[in-house]
Amino acid sequence: MAPGTRSGRFAPPSPRSSLSPHRIFLSAIISLLFFAALCALIASSTFDHGINGADRGSLSLQSDPLRTRLDLINRQAADHVALINAYAAFARRAKIDSSRVLRTFEDLVGCFTSLLTRIPRADDAAAIEDEALKALEKELKDRLKLARQLVAESKESFDTQIKIQKLRDTVFAVGEQLDRERKLGDLSNKIAAGSTPKTLHCIGMRLMEDRILHPEAFKEDKIAAHHPDLENSELFHYAIFSDNVVAASVVINSAVRCAAEPSKHVFHIVTDAMHLAAFQVWFRRRPPAGGALVEVKSDAEFGFLNGSSSLDHLKFYLPEMFPRLKKVVLLEDDVVVQRDLAGLWSLDLGGKVNGAVEMCFGPFQRYSRYINFSHPAVKEKVSPRACAWAFGVNLFDLEAWRREKCTEQYHYYQNLNEDGSLWNPGSTLPVGLLTFYSLTKPLDKTWHVMGLGYNPSISPDQIDGAAVIHFNGNMKPWLDIAMNQYKQLWMKHVDTDMEFLQLCNFGL
């Protein structure tokens, strides 16, 4: 036995024990940690070097005076080009002194553009010398001074023009709004004028009721319709076309009160079939004073009339409606008589058909206001400068009417206006102006004063001196929209003793 074996000492490790798995794993971990630390050290060194290099580059750019000056020149020139272009665009739009200011703006823009093309890029700062850069800066300074001076001078005029334009826009907008409101007001007035107030409707119903309750009175009305004076051409005959019984009675009452000889005045009322009974009952119960005669007829009794003709158009058939009469005075149902009309019958029309008051003054109220002269048939025969007259009080010579064939002329012009292009079909004045063109004799203006239905500025002297005042317009005296300063001129002739007016609260 060997000596060492017995004594129990350790033997040297064998090669097998030095390659154990634990030792290999521990060695690998240590190697990896060392490698990671080495990489981190190298990366940190590289990052610090990059940061320091970038800082040095930035500082180098900031500290480069040439590059900074080039950037400033480019920026100022570009900014002022945009500013001047904006002012030039406004000058073109507003057309402000375009021969001078706009040309100056354009020249200045050209100078700045040329300057920009001669300025090197910031990256090429080293390629320009300091003297050349100073020259560019001086040129820029001069251009900027001129540009700012021009802008300052133009700004005041531009601001003024902007204010003027805004004021014009405001005036235009207000004018448009006023026009709309005026049209709405006119439409409302037309609706009110064309409608039947409930008081008038009530009166009509009361009169119809009376006719139903007293059928025997119908025979009396038929007997009165054959009175010989109705065709006596020696008397003064008036034609009234109306569907408003109260208005027609005011016309007759006012005319009779002013007449020196009421018994010589004959009134021919023509209404539609619906209102015939109401008119007959009214004038049977309330006949005019002084022996004046009233005849009431329906438009249906005249078989020659076109069934589509309204009451307004019946005045163009006067010779056919009254074949035995020589003269007739047409009175609208919205007039009030203030003087004896017997004087009309002594007027000499000189062979003319129509005697009427002209309403033109200066360039106003000419034919051109009422008629479109685009049609050759009208343009060749009629002068647009001819003075217009008005319906309301018209003396018609029926014999001259028949001789001149005026009713045929009326039909001719009505056919021309079939499409409504020559005048408003709702008005009869234009066709009347054409029908009686060169056949109308002007009457003295005191015979017929117009405008009490729309004009609040008629002088009291004109009204007091008028033989007839006319409430033409939408503000009729029997409506709530009537003008208060004129209404009493009409109301004083209303027959307030008629019981149906009180029952229907008329005038309250």
LOLUMZA-900428 format. One record per residue (C-alpha): residue number from 1; residue in one letter; x, y, z. Coordinates in Angstrom, 3 decimals, m for minus. Layout:
REM residues N
NUM/a/X/Y/Z
...
END
This chain:
REM residues 508
1/m/0.000/0.000/0.000
2/a/1.262/3.304/m0.752
3/p/1.967/5.562/2.170
4/g/m0.291/8.361/1.164
5/t/m3.292/6.146/0.889
6/r/m3.431/5.073/4.316
7/s/m2.940/8.409/5.915
8/g/m6.333/9.756/4.249
9/r/m4.957/12.840/2.305
10/f/m6.753/14.095/m0.816
11/a/m5.441/13.086/m4.158
12/p/m5.003/15.680/m6.974
13/p/m8.166/16.196/m9.069
14/s/m8.445/14.083/m12.124
15/p/m8.956/15.585/m15.581
16/r/m12.544/14.340/m15.677
17/s/m13.577/16.365/m12.637
18/s/m12.286/19.763/m14.154
19/l/m14.759/19.634/m17.106
20/s/m17.899/19.425/m14.986
21/p/m21.105/21.157/m16.337
22/h/m21.257/23.627/m13.482
23/r/m17.880/25.044/m14.233
24/i/m18.641/25.407/m17.964
25/f/m21.943/27.295/m17.286
26/l/m20.289/29.673/m14.802
27/s/m17.505/30.435/m17.241
28/a/m19.966/31.276/m20.026
29/i/m21.937/33.666/m17.820
30/i/m18.814/35.542/m16.842
31/s/m17.745/35.839/m20.494
32/l/m21.144/37.235/m21.561
33/l/m21.154/39.827/m18.827
34/f/m17.704/40.961/m19.792
35/f/m18.677/41.239/m23.485
36/a/m21.840/43.258/m22.668
37/a/m19.902/45.693/m20.511
38/l/m17.348/46.169/m23.263
39/c/m20.056/46.903/m25.891
40/a/m21.775/49.408/m23.608
41/l/m18.524/51.200/m23.056
42/i/m17.829/51.437/m26.797
43/a/m21.380/52.646/m27.593
44/s/m21.291/55.305/m24.904
45/s/m18.051/56.622/m26.257
46/t/m19.478/56.809/m29.813
47/f/m22.774/58.588/m28.731
48/d/m20.849/61.213/m26.763
49/h/m18.676/61.854/m29.753
50/g/m21.817/62.281/m32.031
51/i/m23.510/64.687/m29.646
52/n/m20.446/66.779/m29.325
53/g/m20.069/66.832/m33.096
54/a/m23.729/67.919/m33.650
55/d/m23.430/70.678/m31.088
56/r/m20.361/71.919/m32.742
57/g/m22.113/71.876/m36.152
58/s/m25.141/73.845/m34.820
59/l/m22.980/76.382/m33.154
60/s/m21.041/76.643/m36.342
61/l/m24.268/77.478/m38.287
62/q/m25.405/79.994/m35.705
63/s/m22.116/81.669/m35.637
64/d/m22.021/82.037/m39.473
65/p/m22.970/85.742/m40.052
66/l/m23.135/85.489/m43.848
67/r/m25.634/82.669/m43.736
68/t/m27.823/84.533/m41.221
69/r/m27.845/87.675/m43.353
70/l/m28.785/85.718/m46.484
71/d/m31.680/84.065/m44.646
72/l/m32.944/87.459/m43.477
73/i/m32.714/88.987/m46.978
74/n/m34.616/86.092/m48.546
75/r/m37.333/86.115/m45.882
76/q/m37.924/89.889/m46.005
77/a/m38.005/89.996/m49.807
78/a/m40.436/87.048/m50.034
79/d/m42.723/88.521/m47.363
80/h/m42.956/91.893/m49.104
81/v/m43.625/90.250/m52.476
82/a/m46.664/88.535/m50.918
83/l/m47.808/91.792/m49.294
84/i/m47.522/93.845/m52.488
85/n/m49.246/91.155/m54.530
86/a/m52.171/91.287/m52.088
87/y/m52.475/95.060/m52.480
88/a/m52.153/94.776/m56.268
89/a/m54.943/92.210/m56.357
90/f/m57.207/94.553/m54.382
91/a/m56.287/97.435/m56.699
92/r/m57.314/95.376/m59.729
93/r/m60.605/94.392/m58.119
94/a/m61.449/97.892/m56.877
95/k/m60.084/99.615/m60.018
96/i/m58.385/102.259/m57.872
97/d/m56.180/104.573/m59.907
98/s/m55.193/101.570/m62.014
99/s/m53.010/103.677/m64.326
100/r/m50.559/104.575/m61.567
101/v/m50.861/102.596/m58.348
102/l/m51.319/99.198/m59.958
103/r/m48.359/99.746/m62.306
104/t/m46.180/100.805/m59.367
105/f/m47.163/97.675/m57.457
106/e/m46.313/95.461/m60.411
107/d/m42.933/97.166/m60.962
108/l/m42.069/96.753/m57.293
109/v/m42.959/93.070/m57.365
110/g/m40.678/92.695/m60.375
111/c/m37.816/94.358/m58.484
112/f/m38.243/92.063/m55.479
113/t/m38.444/89.019/m57.733
114/s/m35.232/90.057/m59.508
115/l/m33.547/90.565/m56.150
116/l/m34.595/87.106/m54.990
117/t/m33.040/85.511/m58.081
118/r/m29.695/87.185/m57.292
119/i/m29.542/86.105/m53.649
120/p/m27.512/82.876/m53.182
121/r/m28.903/80.046/m51.112
122/a/m27.897/79.835/m47.476
123/d/m25.868/76.702/m48.238
124/d/m23.787/78.746/m50.669
125/a/m22.940/81.515/m48.203
126/a/m19.251/80.985/m48.746
127/a/m19.653/81.764/m52.435
128/i/m20.594/85.434/m51.885
129/e/m18.263/88.150/m50.798
130/d/m19.063/90.550/m48.019
131/e/m19.155/93.554/m50.349
132/a/m21.648/91.894/m52.660
133/l/m23.835/90.942/m49.698
134/k/m23.764/94.511/m48.434
135/a/m24.903/95.708/m51.867
136/l/m27.848/93.265/m51.782
137/e/m28.754/94.427/m48.285
138/k/m28.698/98.083/m49.367
139/e/m30.829/97.339/m52.407
140/l/m33.279/95.408/m50.225
141/k/m33.396/98.251/m47.731
142/d/m34.263/100.754/m50.477
143/r/m36.924/98.442/m51.906
144/l/m38.436/97.853/m48.487
145/k/m38.566/101.571/m47.801
146/l/m40.343/102.210/m51.115
147/a/m42.728/99.296/m50.581
148/r/m43.679/100.395/m47.072
149/q/m44.176/103.978/m48.237
150/l/m46.397/102.858/m51.115
151/v/m48.409/100.551/m48.871
152/a/m48.843/103.313/m46.293
153/e/m50.064/105.738/m48.958
154/s/m52.405/103.185/m50.506
155/k/m53.793/101.846/m47.274
156/e/m55.828/104.971/m46.516
157/s/m57.422/105.084/m49.965
158/f/m57.999/101.323/m49.893
159/d/m59.629/101.558/m46.482
160/t/m61.813/104.382/m47.768
161/q/m62.801/102.335/m50.789
162/i/m63.609/99.362/m48.564
163/k/m65.805/101.560/m46.380
164/i/m67.525/102.990/m49.455
165/q/m68.104/99.506/m50.824
166/k/m69.498/98.321/m47.503
167/l/m71.757/101.364/m47.393
168/r/m72.925/100.652/m50.938
169/d/m73.604/97.044/m50.038
170/t/m75.563/98.173/m46.997
171/v/m77.563/100.694/m49.008
172/f/m78.259/98.058/m51.640
173/a/m79.357/95.529/m49.023
174/v/m81.616/98.093/m47.343
175/g/m83.019/99.073/m50.726
176/e/m83.740/95.439/m51.544
177/q/m85.433/94.953/m48.199
178/l/m87.427/98.165/m48.646
179/d/m88.489/97.042/m52.115
180/r/m89.628/93.686/m50.751
181/e/m91.548/95.344/m47.956
182/r/m93.124/97.796/m50.412
183/k/m94.197/94.937/m52.678
184/l/m95.633/93.058/m49.728
185/g/m97.468/96.203/m48.651
186/d/m98.836/96.740/m52.149
187/l/m99.923/93.128/m52.294
188/s/m101.662/93.426/m48.942
189/n/m103.402/96.611/m50.076
190/k/m104.505/94.973/m53.324
191/i/m105.878/92.010/m51.426
192/a/m107.700/94.356/m49.064
193/a/m108.997/96.492/m51.938
194/g/m110.150/93.466/m53.931
195/s/m111.873/91.748/m51.033
196/t/m115.352/92.495/m49.746
197/p/m115.446/93.794/m46.160
198/k/m117.802/91.846/m43.937
199/t/m119.963/94.937/m43.436
200/l/m120.580/95.249/m47.189
201/h/m121.215/91.523/m47.391
202/c/m123.694/91.845/m44.552
203/i/m125.492/94.720/m46.328
204/g/m125.728/92.670/m49.508
205/m/m127.199/89.726/m47.631
206/r/m129.751/91.964/m45.884
207/l/m130.830/93.451/m49.214
208/m/m131.169/89.986/m50.764
209/e/m133.241/88.893/m47.802
210/d/m135.540/91.876/m48.272
211/r/m135.966/90.966/m51.942
212/i/m136.986/87.421/m51.018
213/l/m139.441/88.654/m48.408
214/h/m141.095/91.111/m50.855
215/p/m141.417/89.394/m54.255
216/e/m144.197/91.783/m55.323
217/a/m141.641/94.601/m55.512
218/f/m140.006/92.858/m58.461
219/k/m142.966/93.810/m60.653
220/e/m142.578/97.458/m59.688
221/d/m138.899/97.356/m60.642
222/k/m139.777/95.970/m64.085
223/i/m142.284/98.776/m64.657
224/a/m139.738/101.416/m63.657
225/a/m137.239/99.901/m66.101
226/h/m139.348/101.168/m69.019
227/h/m139.380/104.823/m67.995
228/p/m139.173/106.989/m71.163
229/d/m136.587/109.358/m69.707
230/l/m134.062/106.526/m69.645
231/e/m133.556/107.063/m73.371
232/n/m134.171/110.802/m73.518
233/s/m131.010/112.222/m75.092
234/e/m131.940/115.713/m73.898
235/l/m131.178/114.712/m70.298
236/f/m127.810/114.220/m68.605
237/h/m126.950/110.515/m68.591
238/y/m124.299/108.852/m66.422
239/a/m122.983/105.286/m66.610
240/i/m121.745/103.561/m63.442
241/f/m120.323/100.011/m63.501
242/s/m120.131/98.622/m59.972
243/d/m120.728/95.686/m57.655
244/n/m120.569/97.910/m54.531
245/v/m124.033/99.218/m53.748
246/v/m122.902/101.640/m51.017
247/a/m120.209/103.157/m53.248
248/a/m122.635/103.574/m56.164
249/s/m125.168/105.264/m53.883
250/v/m122.492/107.744/m52.706
251/v/m121.730/108.687/m56.322
252/i/m125.407/109.328/m57.042
253/n/m126.147/111.078/m53.735
254/s/m123.200/113.461/m54.143
255/a/m124.074/114.227/m57.781
256/v/m127.739/114.894/m57.003
257/r/m126.946/117.143/m54.028
258/c/m124.724/119.325/m56.224
259/a/m127.116/119.435/m59.187
260/a/m129.094/122.598/m59.817
261/e/m131.775/120.531/m61.579
262/p/m131.637/116.969/m60.222
263/s/m134.571/115.816/m62.378
264/k/m132.428/116.198/m65.517
265/h/m129.879/113.667/m64.316
266/v/m130.272/109.979/m65.182
267/f/m127.969/107.333/m63.699
268/h/m127.510/103.983/m65.437
269/i/m126.023/101.392/m63.090
270/v/m124.742/98.122/m64.529
271/t/m123.742/95.356/m62.114
272/d/m123.309/91.605/m62.264
273/a/m126.168/89.139/m61.854
274/m/m125.162/88.247/m58.288
275/h/m125.551/91.843/m57.043
276/l/m128.517/92.888/m59.194
277/a/m131.195/92.229/m56.556
278/a/m129.252/94.114/m53.869
279/f/m128.979/97.211/m56.108
280/q/m132.650/97.069/m57.044
281/v/m133.775/96.826/m53.422
282/w/m131.465/99.666/m52.306
283/f/m132.605/102.202/m54.879
284/r/m136.244/101.185/m54.538
285/r/m136.054/101.810/m50.797
286/r/m133.750/104.839/m51.035
287/p/m134.401/106.604/m54.375
288/p/m132.328/109.753/m55.120
289/a/m133.780/113.117/m54.177
290/g/m135.066/115.792/m56.512
291/g/m136.569/113.489/m59.116
292/a/m133.276/112.073/m60.412
293/l/m133.750/108.741/m62.153
294/v/m131.806/105.529/m61.494
295/e/m131.782/102.473/m63.770
296/v/m130.238/99.219/m62.552
297/k/m129.334/96.462/m65.002
298/s/m127.315/93.273/m64.991
299/d/m124.504/92.668/m67.456
300/a/m126.320/89.458/m68.373
301/e/m129.075/91.548/m70.022
302/f/m126.691/92.600/m72.790
303/g/m126.504/89.535/m74.995
304/f/m123.820/90.949/m77.310
305/l/m121.268/91.106/m74.487
306/n/m118.551/88.524/m74.184
307/g/m119.356/86.348/m71.195
308/s/m115.768/86.709/m69.948
309/s/m115.912/90.527/m69.889
310/s/m115.667/91.956/m66.408
311/l/m117.482/95.060/m65.204
312/d/m114.320/97.086/m65.778
313/h/m114.384/96.295/m69.508
314/l/m118.053/97.101/m70.067
315/k/m117.248/100.790/m70.577
316/f/m115.884/99.904/m74.016
317/y/m119.411/98.913/m75.139
318/l/m121.265/102.118/m74.206
319/p/m122.652/102.846/m77.724
320/e/m124.072/99.319/m77.933
321/m/m125.466/99.404/m74.412
322/f/m127.177/102.798/m74.933
323/p/m127.999/102.904/m78.655
324/r/m130.383/105.896/m78.390
325/l/m128.103/108.181/m76.422
326/k/m125.771/110.764/m77.934
327/k/m123.538/111.457/m74.923
328/v/m122.746/109.682/m71.675
329/v/m120.574/110.647/m68.731
330/l/m118.720/107.697/m67.228
331/l/m118.336/107.890/m63.433
332/e/m116.251/105.356/m61.511
333/d/m117.834/104.058/m58.312
334/d/m114.994/105.460/m56.150
335/v/m115.624/109.147/m56.941
336/v/m117.420/111.900/m55.045
337/v/m119.097/114.759/m56.935
338/q/m118.595/118.229/m55.441
339/r/m119.966/120.483/m58.193
340/d/m122.868/120.461/m60.627
341/l/m121.838/118.288/m63.577
342/a/m124.341/119.861/m65.966
343/g/m121.499/122.013/m67.277
344/l/m119.843/118.943/m68.772
345/w/m122.622/118.591/m71.308
346/s/m121.998/122.016/m72.779
347/l/m118.318/121.284/m73.527
348/d/m117.375/121.053/m77.185
349/l/m115.148/118.024/m77.838
350/g/m114.345/119.220/m81.347
351/g/m115.230/115.908/m82.949
352/k/m113.229/113.888/m80.417
353/v/m114.697/110.819/m78.760
354/n/m113.418/111.163/m75.204
355/g/m113.123/114.162/m72.918
356/a/m110.779/113.430/m69.988
357/v/m108.355/115.101/m67.611
358/e/m104.717/114.455/m68.450
359/m/m102.479/113.358/m65.606
360/c/m98.999/113.851/m67.059
361/f/m96.582/116.493/m65.830
362/g/m93.061/116.886/m67.137
363/p/m91.761/113.491/m68.265
364/f/m94.089/111.561/m65.963
365/q/m97.328/109.671/m66.656
366/r/m96.708/109.236/m70.371
367/y/m98.004/106.353/m72.480
368/s/m94.662/104.566/m72.060
369/r/m95.402/104.019/m68.369
370/y/m98.437/101.864/m69.083
371/i/m97.653/100.199/m72.410
372/n/m94.781/98.110/m73.727
373/f/m93.962/99.517/m77.156
374/s/m92.073/96.440/m78.347
375/h/m94.873/95.402/m80.719
376/p/m94.545/97.034/m84.171
377/a/m98.318/97.497/m84.500
378/v/m98.264/99.699/m81.387
379/k/m94.913/101.366/m81.976
380/e/m95.837/102.545/m85.482
381/k/m99.227/104.008/m84.548
382/v/m98.750/105.453/m81.070
383/s/m96.168/107.779/m79.548
384/p/m94.746/106.629/m76.209
385/r/m94.390/110.313/m75.261
386/a/m98.129/110.960/m75.556
387/c/m99.720/112.351/m72.404
388/a/m101.796/109.828/m70.479
389/w/m105.241/110.574/m69.092
390/a/m107.399/108.700/m66.596
391/f/m110.763/107.016/m66.328
392/g/m113.014/108.267/m63.547
393/v/m114.814/111.236/m65.109
394/n/m115.102/110.860/m68.875
395/l/m117.431/112.604/m71.309
396/f/m118.026/110.290/m74.278
397/d/m119.555/111.445/m77.549
398/l/m121.281/108.211/m78.554
399/e/m121.987/109.408/m82.089
400/a/m118.277/110.108/m82.663
401/w/m117.493/106.759/m81.007
402/r/m119.665/104.928/m83.533
403/r/m118.167/106.899/m86.402
404/e/m114.589/106.118/m85.354
405/k/m115.431/102.457/m84.588
406/c/m113.692/102.606/m81.218
407/t/m115.159/99.337/m79.960
408/e/m113.525/97.548/m82.902
409/q/m110.233/99.242/m82.007
410/y/m110.621/98.003/m78.449
411/h/m111.016/94.423/m79.694
412/y/m108.001/94.820/m81.976
413/y/m105.689/95.883/m79.154
414/q/m107.085/93.296/m76.766
415/n/m106.188/90.585/m79.280
416/l/m102.657/92.013/m79.599
417/n/m102.253/91.690/m75.825
418/e/m103.561/88.137/m75.663
419/d/m100.328/86.955/m74.026
420/g/m100.190/89.950/m71.657
421/s/m96.868/91.186/m73.049
422/l/m97.983/94.747/m73.944
423/w/m99.602/95.719/m70.633
424/n/m100.964/94.275/m67.438
425/p/m104.217/92.532/m68.420
426/g/m105.680/93.417/m65.041
427/s/m105.784/97.112/m65.960
428/t/m108.165/98.726/m68.481
429/l/m106.355/102.061/m68.716
430/p/m103.664/100.916/m71.220
431/v/m106.186/99.560/m73.703
432/g/m108.239/102.729/m73.181
433/l/m105.201/104.881/m73.966
434/l/m104.660/102.951/m77.193
435/t/m108.338/102.838/m78.177
436/f/m108.841/106.581/m77.781
437/y/m105.375/107.650/m78.927
438/s/m105.695/110.971/m80.837
439/l/m109.440/110.868/m80.058
440/t/m109.267/112.425/m76.579
441/k/m109.706/116.093/m75.754
442/p/m108.070/117.287/m72.508
443/l/m110.462/118.738/m69.943
444/d/m109.683/121.351/m67.324
445/k/m107.947/119.675/m64.381
446/t/m110.524/120.936/m61.904
447/w/m113.080/118.554/m63.342
448/h/m111.243/115.539/m61.960
449/v/m108.729/115.464/m59.087
450/m/m107.190/112.024/m58.540
451/g/m105.079/110.208/m55.996
452/l/m107.164/110.203/m52.811
453/g/m106.694/106.442/m52.596
454/y/m102.904/106.527/m52.478
455/n/m101.523/110.090/m52.238
456/p/m101.583/111.711/m48.763
457/s/m100.185/115.025/m50.063
458/i/m103.020/116.435/m52.153
459/s/m103.522/120.063/m51.200
460/p/m106.841/121.188/m49.670
461/d/m107.125/123.863/m52.372
462/q/m107.033/121.209/m55.096
463/i/m109.702/119.183/m53.337
464/d/m111.943/122.171/m52.625
465/g/m111.769/123.362/m56.235
466/a/m112.448/119.970/m57.799
467/a/m115.751/119.107/m59.447
468/v/m115.057/115.423/m58.763
469/i/m112.540/113.846/m56.390
470/h/m111.390/110.334/m57.155
471/f/m110.316/107.734/m54.591
472/n/m108.321/105.789/m57.148
473/g/m105.766/103.505/m55.591
474/n/m106.020/100.705/m53.055
475/m/m107.042/102.774/m50.020
476/k/m110.731/102.971/m50.800
477/p/m112.842/105.107/m48.433
478/w/m115.065/102.188/m47.414
479/l/m112.036/100.159/m46.250
480/d/m110.233/100.257/m42.930
481/i/m107.008/101.167/m44.748
482/a/m108.498/104.415/m46.104
483/m/m106.582/107.629/m45.366
484/n/m108.285/109.457/m42.516
485/q/m107.728/112.960/m43.928
486/y/m109.906/112.106/m46.950
487/k/m112.361/109.556/m45.644
488/q/m114.915/112.062/m44.337
489/l/m115.239/113.557/m47.825
490/w/m116.799/110.249/m48.829
491/m/m118.557/109.290/m45.604
492/k/m120.679/112.462/m45.521
493/h/m122.565/111.238/m48.601
494/v/m123.326/107.778/m47.186
495/d/m127.064/107.332/m46.654
496/t/m126.960/106.616/m42.932
497/d/m130.755/106.449/m42.791
498/m/m130.643/103.112/m44.584
499/e/m131.448/100.706/m41.781
500/f/m129.215/97.938/m43.111
501/l/m126.111/100.091/m42.613
502/q/m126.871/100.323/m38.918
503/l/m127.692/96.628/m38.639
504/c/m124.382/95.718/m40.244
505/n/m122.348/98.304/m38.242
506/f/m121.130/99.990/m41.419
507/g/m118.745/102.886/m40.771
508/l/m118.206/101.993/m37.119
END
